[in-house]
């Protein structure tokens, strides 16, 4: 038990450069508190003490702003940064070394029975406000961009952004340790707009040259992006 608590605290130091001392982490990190309450509630839930388990879960939600259903299954070294608005559903399964940022929802899509929440692989990073919905699987080493809505399974080592979630990167550099560079995730819409703007600038410059030369022949302009 104490080994697990020490591992939880060590995880915070590894992934949050703002952490200054062990006492600060233990007293002021809501993601850590929510995880500790969850473990107690989960043991009660597995013992079929459902009411008490849900009561602890709701008390933790009141204190931390993080709602973890006691039926969820969570691996080692989960890190919830800030955490306000995080929701983890009953049949969610989370692997090891996962990082969740504020506003993340691991939820369902309706009133299905049985498995209805996502399965998250190891070393997955889910950015602020992302929604992972339904009984889908997010493979190991994936990154989910801020605000993404993912409703289909994602293979390992992919980057997903947008609404609905689109895979914009597969493979790439080997993952070493925990990758927190969610600010560097690509934005395909912004990239498309930049390409269009550059093409328009080139066309306007070409037209200006042709008008200046007095040519009036048909102009064959390549408008492909």
N, C-alpha and C positions, 0 to 999 in steps of 0.2 A: 504493500500500500504506500509506504513512505517513498519507496523507489519510484513509483508512478507519479507521486506528487512532485518529486524532485525533477523528474523528466518533463513534466508539464511546465514547471518554472523555467527549466533550461531551454525549452522550446521557445518560450517568449523571448528570451535573450537572443536566441539565434535568429529570430525573424523580425524583431522590432528594435531598431536602433535607438528608439526613445526610452527604452527600459534602462533605468539607472541603478536600481538596487533590488535585492530579493524582497525586502520588506515592501517596497513600492509595488512590485509585481503582485505580491500576495494580496495586498490591501486594495488595489485600485484597478485591476484589470477585469472588466466584466466578462470577457470571453473565458477567462480562467474560472471565474466563479460559476458561470453557467455550465461549464464542463463538469465541475465537481458536483454540482447539484444533480446534473444528468446522471452521473454514475450511481448515485444513491437511488434516484428514481428508477433507473433501469433495473437495478437489482430487485426492487420491489415489484416492478412490472413483470419480470420473469418469474417471480414468486406468486403471480396472479393477485397481487394487492393493487389492483388497478386504481382505485379511488385515491389511495394514499400517494401512489406514484404520480398521478395527474395533479394532485394538490401540490406536491413538491415542484413539479414542472411549472405550474402556474405561479407559484411563489417566486421561483427563479426568474420567470418572465417579468414579474413585477419589479424585481430588484435590478435586473440587468438589461431588459429590453430585448432579450434573446429567448426565443421559444424553441426548445428541443423536446420533441415528443419522447417520452420514456421508452417507447417501443423501438426507436431507431437504434441501429447498430453502428458504433463509431470505433474506428481503429485508434492506433497510438499517434501521439504528437499532433493532434488537431490543433490548429491555431486560428482563433476567431479574432480578427483585428477590429477594434472599436466595437462592432457587433450589433449596434442598434438596428432593429428590424430584421435580423436574421431569423428565418423560420426553417426548421428541419422536421419533415413529416414522419409519420409513424413507421412506415416500411422502408425508410431511407437506409442505405448502407454506405458507409464512408470508410475508405481505406486508410492507410497510414500516411503521415506527413502531408495532409491536406491543409490548405489555407483558404479561409473564407473571409471576405471583407463585408462591410456593413451593407445591410439591405438585401442580402442574398436569400433567395427562396429555393428550397429543395422540396417541391410540392407535387400534388397530384393534379389530374385534369378533369376529375369528375367524381362520381360515387362508386367507382369500381370496387369490387371486393378483392381481397388478397393483396398481392404486390402491386402497388400503385404509385410508388415514389421512386426516385432515381437511385441508381447505384453509382457511386463515385470511386474511381480507381485511386491508386497510390500517387502521391506527389502532384495532385491536381491543384491548380490555383484558380479560384473563382472570384472575379473582381466585383466591385461595388454594384449593387442593384441588379445583378444577373438573376434570371429565373431559369431553373432547370426543372422541367415539368414532365410528369408521367413516369412510367416504369421503363425508363431508358437507362443506358449505360454510358458513362463518360470514362473513356479509357485512361490508362496510366499516363502520367506526364502531360496531360492536356492543360491548356489555358483557356479560360472563358472570359471574354472581354466585358468591360463595364456595360451594364444595361442590356446585355444580350438575353434573348429568350430562346432557349434550346428545348425542342420538343422531339428531336430524333437522336438516336444513339450516335456517339462520336468515337471513332477508332482511336487507339493510343497515339500520343505525341502529336496532337493537332492543336491548332489555334482556331477558336470560334468567336465571331463577332456578329453583331447586328440582330435585327428582328425581321423575320425569324433568323435564328442562328445559322451562320454560313461558315463552313470550313475555309479559312483563307491561308492556312499554312499546314503542311504535313511534313513530319520529319524535321529536318534542319539540324542544328547543332545538338550533340548529345547532351542530355540533361545531367548536370552535375550539382548535386545537393538540391536545395530548395530555391526555385526561381521566383523572385518577387517583382520582376520588372514589368508589372502590368501596365505601367504608363507607356511602354514601348509597343504595345499591341497595334497591329495595323488597322487602319480605317478604310475599307474598300470604297465607300462612298466618297470620302474626301479625296482619295487617290484618283477616282474617276473624274471628279470635278476639276482637279488640278490638270489632268491630262487634257480635258476639253478646253480649259482656259488657255493652256499653252498652244493647242492647235488653232484656236480662234485668233490668238495673237499672231501666229505665223501666217494665217490666211489674210488678216488685215494688212500686215506688212507687205505681203505679195501683191495684194490689190492696189495698195498705195503706189508701189513701184510701177505697176502696169499702167495705172492712170497717169502717172507722171511722164511716162514714155509716150503717151498718146496712142497706145495700141488699143484697137477695138475688136480684135479677132476673138473668136471663141476661146474661152479660158478653160483649160482642163485642170481642175483643182482636185487634188486628192483630199477627200474629207474623212478618210478612215482615221480612227483614233489609234 
